Amino acid sequence: MDFVNTVRRLIAFSKAHPWVVIATQLVILAVFFVSVGSAIQGSFKDAGNDLRNANPVYFVLASAALAGYYLVFVFGWMRILADWGIHISYPAALRAEMVSMLAKYVPGGVWTPAARVVAARRAGVTDAALVTVSILIEAGISAVAGVLVFVVSLAWVRGVNAPIAPLIAFAVVVALLLHPRIFCPVASRVLHKLGHGSVPPLRTSTMAFLLLFYCGTWVIGGTALWLLLRSVGGHPGPESIVFLGGVAAVGAIVAVLAVFAPSGLVPREASMYGLIASTTITSQGAALGATVLNRVAITVVEVLLLVVGGFVLRRSEREPTAQPSEG
């Protein structure tokens, strides 16, 4: 069966029977809640004590680091669009990213890219197909970078109980699919059938830059998680920051793959907790407390940055938000 026709039928079914899709997601999510709860119930008491005694200074610093992660991350998407001759202002790009991030909380994975397409259109970038492709590239390169950071960190963090081989295989497959000789023809073929044009390839130098760039963003994310562990009484050494960045990356990958859970709620936290708790860098209670606070910090920061991008930075814009490049 033709892949495009299958996708169209699935989309049509979800539109015609939205409550069936939502009910299925809720049932799977409930099963996941029960399974995870029974697996980590012994750590809840310690985590509760840690959360009650959480250090607000460390939490604020962690939230600032997390905000820094998002504020820097936006430049990657801008670089992808710029390589195709599309220029979007930083405030507009930040708004689009944050709207997209908050859309993750709506059941159904389609809302995340859809929200950014709409936000980009309001900023003047009207090629919805190209914006969607840019989101796929952003997510793919970021995921590969995250796995790379995680694997490298294992050189000095011992005893990690993680499916290393599947993670590496996942990163290799994604990297191969993103190669211009594979990605561009396949994406162009799909877009042609949907009535759109071809996908222009990204320069090799741009892809190499983005891989290193996203590795750096995950280290910033690891700093935020390190501060959250400190806030709940954990004492991880600074050498664990790169590992924690990899943990954050694995959690983000799980969140994307767990389409049944809005924003990857619970699967993301479960994977992060499992990876941190399998090491000796902190206690299991602190690991659980930090993952819970991480979810709180993520939501608060995303809302605040949407406000910043939507109201504060918007006033500083003096020229059109999106301009096609000349020549």
N, C-alpha and C positions, 0 to 999 in steps of 0.2 A: 504494500500500500504506500502511496506517495506520502512522504513525510509532511509536506506542506498541507495536504488535505487532512491528514490526521490532526495536525495542530489546529486547523480551522474548525474541525468537528469538536475537538475538546473545548475550544474557546466558545463555540456556539452552545455546547451543552452547559458550560458553566454559567453563561448568560441566561439560558432558558431555565436552569434549575439552580439558582444561587444558594438556596437553603440546603440543598443536598450536599453541595460542596462544603459549605460552612459546617453543617452537622458532622460530616465525615472528618473534617479537620478537628472539631471539638472532641470527638470520640477518641481519635488517635492521641490528641494532646492529653486527655484525661488518663489514658493508659500510660502515657509517658510519665505524667505526674506521679501516679501510683508507683510505677517501677523505680523511678529515681528516689522518691521519698522513702521507700522501703530499703533502698540500698545505702542511703546516707543518714538514716534516722539517728544513728549513734552520735553524729556530729552536730545535731541541731542545738543541743543544750549549750555546748561550748560556743557555737556560733552566736546564739542569743546573748550570752554574756559579753562576747566581743563587740557585738553591735551596740549594746546598751552603753558600753564604755568607749565607743569609737572616738578617736581624737579628731575634733572638728578642723583643726589646722591642717592635718595631713589630708583630710577629705577635701578641703578647699584646694590644696595644692594639687591633689590628684585630679580634681575637676578642671583645674587650670591646664594641667598637662594634657588631659583628654581634649579640651578645647583647642589646644595647640595642635594636636593630632589632626583634628578636623580642618582647622584653618590652613594647615600646610597641605593636607590631602587634596584640597580643592585645586591646587595648582597642577596636579597630575591630569585631571580632566581638561583643564584649560589648555594644557600642552598638547593633548590628543587632538582637540578641536583645532588648535592653531596649526598643527601639522597638515590639516586638510583645508587651511585657508579660512577658517571660521574663528573670529575673535569675539570673545564675550568678556564683559567687565568682571572684575573680581566680586563685587557685591552681588551681581546677577548670578554668577556661578555658585556663590555661597548659598544664596536663597534656593537655587535649584537643587543643590546637594542636600540641604537640610530638609526641604519638603520631601525629597525622595527618601531620606532616612526615616522621617516620621511616618511615611506611608507604609513602612514595614509593619506597623502595628495593626493595619487593616488585614483581616484574613484574606489570603490569596496573594501569591507572589507577584502577580501582574501589576499591582498598584505601585510598587517601587519604581520600575522604569517609567510607568505611565505618568506618575507625578512629575518626574524630571522632564519628560518630554513636554508636558504642559507648561512647566515653569520656564523651560528653555524657549518655547514658542513665545511666551509673554516677553521674554528678553530679546526677541528678534531672530532667534535661530529656528527657522520654520521647517527644516528638513528633519522630520520626526524619525525617519528610518536611520539617518546618519547618527542622530543623537542616541538612538537605541543601540546601534553598533558600538558607539563610543563607550556606553555603559558596560557592554559585554567585555570590551577590551580592558577597560579600567578594572573591572572585577577580576578578570582572568590574570592580568599581570600582577595585581595586588595579591591574589591568592598564591601565585607561584613565589612571589617575594616573601610572603609570610611563611610558607613551608621552608624556604631556603634559610630564613632567620632561625626558625625552630630547629632545623637539622644542625646548623652550625653551632647553636648554643649547646647541643648535647655533648660537645667536646669538653665542656667544663661543668655541666650539671649531670650528675650521675643518678642512676636508679629510676629514670623516667619510664613509667609503664604506659607506653603509647604505641598505636599501630604504625610504626615507622615506615614499613614497606608499603602499605596502602597509601600513606601520605605522599611518599616519594613518587609512587606510580601515578597518583592523582596529579601531582605537579608536572610530571613529565608529559602526561596526556594533554593537560591544559596548555603547556608550552608548545607542544606539537600542533595543537589545534589553532593556536594563535599565530603560528608562522605564516607570514604573508602569502606564501605559495599555496597554503591550504585554506587559511581563513578567508582571504579575499574572494577566491572563486566560489567557495561554498556559500558565503554570505551574499555575494552578488547574485548567485543563482536563486536563492530564496527571495531576495528583494525584487528580482526581475519578475518572479511569479506573482508577487504582491503588487506589481505595478510601479516599482521604484528603480532607480538607477544603480550603477555598480558601486562597490565599496572601494575607495582609493586606499592603496597600501600606506602603512606608516613607514617612515624611514627606519632603517636598522639602528641608526644612532639614537633615534627617539625612543625606540623600544628598549635599547640598552640603558638609556638614561632613566626611563620609567621604572625599570627593574630595580636599579640602585636607589632611586627616589623612594619607591614604596617600601624597600627594606628599611630605609631611614624612618619612614612614618611609623612602621611597626615598632621600632625601638622607642619612639616617643610614646606609643601606646603601652609599651612595656613599662615605661617610667611611671605612667599613671597607675597601672596595676600594682607596681612595687610600692607606691605611696599609699594605695588602698590597703595593702597588707600591713604596712606600718601603722595605718590608722586604727586597725583592729587588734593591735598588739603583737603582730608578727615582726620578726627581725631578719628578713631576707637580706643577704649581702648585696652590694651594688653589682656584683658579677652576675646576679640572677636577672638583671633587667632585660638582657637580650632574650633569655629563655622566656620570660614573662611576655615579651613582645610576640614571640612565636606562639605562646599559649593564646594570647588575644587573637592572633591570626587564625589559629585552628578553630577557636570558638566562632569567629566570624564566618569561616567556611561552613561549619556545621549549621550555623543559623541560616545561611543561604540554601543549603541542601535540605534542611528540615522545613519544607514548604507548608507542612500542616500546622506549624506553630507561628503565630504572628510575631515578627521580629526575631524568630528563633527562640522565643521565650521558653525557658527550661532546658531544651537541648543544648543551647549555647552555654548556659551556666553549668550544666552537668558535665560537659566536656572540659570546661576550664577548671572546674573543681577537681575532676578526676586527675587531670594532668598535674596540677599543683600539689594535690594531696599525695601523689605517688612519689614525691621527692622528699628530701629532708630539709628543704629551705625554710619551711614553716610548719605550724601545726595544722591538723585537719580542720579544727574549729576556725582558725584564722583564714584558711583557704576558702571555707564556705562563706564566712562573713564578708570576705573581700569580693567574692563573686556576686553576692547579693548587692553589696554597695556599688559594684561596677554597673549593674543594671540601672540602679537609681541614678548614678552619675551620668550614664549615657543619655538617659531620657531627659534629665534636667539640662544638660549641656546642649543637646540637639534643639530643645525648645528655645533656650536663650540665644543660641547662634542664629536660629531662624528669625528671632526678633531683631538681633543685631543686623543681620543681612537684609531684613525686610524694611526696617525703619531707620536705623542709625546710619548704616553705610549708604543707603539709597540716597540720602540727602547730599552725599559727597559726589555723586555722579554728575558730571558736567557735560557728558557727551552721550550719544546713543550707546546702549548697552551691548549691541551686537553689530559688528561691522565685517563684511567680507573683505578679505585682503585683496589688494590690487596686484595685478600681474600674476 
